[in-house]
Amino acid sequence: IALADANNGTVLMMHALPLVPWEQQADLYEPYKERLSKLVSEDLPHGCKIDFTVQFNLAAPAILSVAEENQADLIVMGVHHAPFPKIDAHLPGTTATEVIANASCPILTVCG
């Protein structure tokens, strides 16, 4: 958020939910969007725009399509749920590897 704020940018926070039947997607969209919004402290001073979206797709295709649609300049993705977060971006078959290999902008992976 600080990086976007310093560069007059926009932050788009996204959560991907794979394999959700389309009949259930409308019921899940708002609760997950609300969970995302709670990740940003209300008292955090910032002037950048922050948007939230929920995608019903596998993580890598969702990240790549949303980044392309929004002409992202940078993708920041957490790898804290990865079995080996420090090397996750280098292991074949991981979400991070697929995003890094196919994104049209830089990727910053964050472990924590």
For each residue, the residues with C-beta under 8 A, 3 or more apart:
1: 4 5 11 40 44 46 48 50
2: 5 6 46
3: 6 7 9 74
4: 1 7 9 10 11 46 48
5: 1 2 8 9 46 47 48
6: 2 3
7: 3 4
8: 5 47 48
9: 3 4 5 48 73
10: 4 48 49 50 51
11: 1 4 48 49 50 51
12: 50 51 52 53 66 70 72
13: 36 37 39 40 50 51 52 53
14: 36 52 53 54 55 62 63 66
15: 32 35 36 53 54 55
16: 54 55 56 57 58 59 62 63
17: 20 28 32 54 55 56
18: 56 57 58 59
19:
20: 17 24 25 28 56
21: 24 25
22: 25 56
23:
24: 20 21 27 28
25: 20 21 22 28 29 56
26: 29
27: 24 31
28: 17 20 24 25 31 32 54 56
29: 25 26 32 33 54
30: 33 34
31: 27 28 34 35
32: 15 17 28 29 35 36 54
33: 29 30 36 37 52 53 54
34: 30 31 37 38
35: 15 31 32 38 39
36: 13 14 15 32 33 39 52 54
37: 13 33 34 40 52
38: 34 35
39: 13 35 36
40: 1 13 37 44 50
41: 44
42:
43:
44: 1 40 41
45:
46: 1 2 4 5 50
47: 5 8
48: 1 4 5 8 9 10 11
49: 10 11
50: 1 10 11 12 13 40 46
51: 10 11 12 13
52: 12 13 14 33 36 37
53: 12 13 14 15 33 66
54: 14 15 16 17 28 29 32 33 36
55: 14 15 16 17 62 65 66
56: 16 17 18 20 22 25 28
57: 16 18 61 62 65
58: 16 18 61 62
59: 16 18 62 63 95
60: 63 64 95 98 99 102
61: 57 58 64 65
62: 14 16 55 57 58 59 65 66
63: 14 16 59 60 66 67 75 77 95 99 103
64: 60 61 67 68 98 99 102 103
65: 55 57 61 62 68 69
66: 12 14 53 55 62 63 69 70 72
67: 63 64 70 72 75 103 104 105
68: 64 65 71 72 104
69: 65 66
70: 12 66 67
71: 68
72: 12 66 67 68 75 105
73: 9 105 106
74: 3 105 106 107 108
75: 63 67 72 99 103 105 106 107 108
76: 107 108 109 110
77: 63 95 96 99 107 108 109 110
78: 81 109 110 111 112
79: 82 85 88 89 96 109 110 111
80: 85 110 111 112
81: 78 85
82: 79 85 88 94 96
83: 88
84: 87 88 91
85: 79 80 81 82 88 111
86: 111
87: 84 90 91
88: 79 82 83 84 85 91 94 96 97 109 111
89: 79 94 96 97 100 107 109
90: 87 97
91: 84 87 88 94 97
92: 97
93: 97 98
94: 82 88 89 91 97 98
95: 59 60 63 77 98 99
96: 77 79 82 88 89 99 100 107 109
97: 88 89 90 91 92 93 94 100 101
98: 60 64 93 94 95 101 102
99: 60 63 64 75 77 95 96 102 103 107
100: 89 96 97 103 107 109
101: 97 98
102: 60 64 98 99
103: 63 64 67 75 99 100 106 107
104: 67 68
105: 67 72 73 74 75
106: 73 74 75 103
107: 74 75 76 77 89 96 99 100 103
108: 74 75 76 77
109: 76 77 78 79 88 89 96 100
110: 76 77 78 79 80
111: 78 79 80 85 86 88
112: 78 80
